[in-house]
Amino acid sequence: MDFELVKKLIISQIPDAEVEVSDMTGTRDHLDLKITSDVFKGKGLLAQHRLVMDILKKSFSEDLHAVQIKTQVKTL
């Protein structure tokens, strides 16, 4: 799994996103994502995570085994 590609894909759909991608297990198919964006404002946690997963599923449905997502709204 190319982590830079994951980051670019998320940013292509959420342009203001700050994205950190790391590997939880060393196998490169268990991702830990930290995403900060104004797009999450007013959305519940499930809706935020669903938004991210919908982006990832289009390109990586075969390559991902597990994803841990942490989302937050940008603060000043």
N, C-alpha and C positions, 0 to 999 in steps of 0.2 A: 504494500500500500504506500503510495506516494503522499506523504503528509502535506507537502506543498500544494499538490493538486487538490486535496481536500480543502485546504485553506482558500485557494483561489476559487473553487466552486462555491463555497459558502459566500465569499465576498462578491461573487458575480450576481448572486441573488439578494444579498443583503449588503449593499455597497458601503454602509457606514460601520460595518462589523469590525471589531477587533477580535481576532481569532487566534487561539493557542491550541495546537494539536500535539498530543503526546501519546506514547504507547504504554499501555498498562501492563503488558505481560512479556514484551520482547518478541512477540510473534507478528507484530504489525497488522493484526486483524482485530485487536481490542483497543479501541480509541478512547481517549479522554479528551473531550472538547470543552474549552472555556470560550464562550462567545459573549461579547458585550455589544449591545446595539440599542438604538432608540426604537427599533421596530418592535421590541418586546413590551414597550410601555402600554399598560392597560390590558395586557394579555395574561391569563393565568399560566402557571407553570406548565401544565399539560399542553396548552396551545403553543407555548414557546418551543417546547421540545418537539412537538409534532411538526412545526414549521421547519425546524432543522432536519428532522428525519426525512421529511418529504423531499428536501433538497438532496440529501445523501442517497436515498433509495433509487433515484433515477439513474445514478451513475455507478453505485457501488453495491448493489443488492447481492451480488455473488461473492464479493471480497470481504465484507464485514461480518464478523461474528458477534461482536458486542460493542456498544457505544455508551459511554457515560457522558452525559451532557450537563454542563453547568452554564446557565444563562443569567444575564443581568442587564438592566437598563443602564445606559451611560449616566454618570453623574458629573456635575460641574466641578 
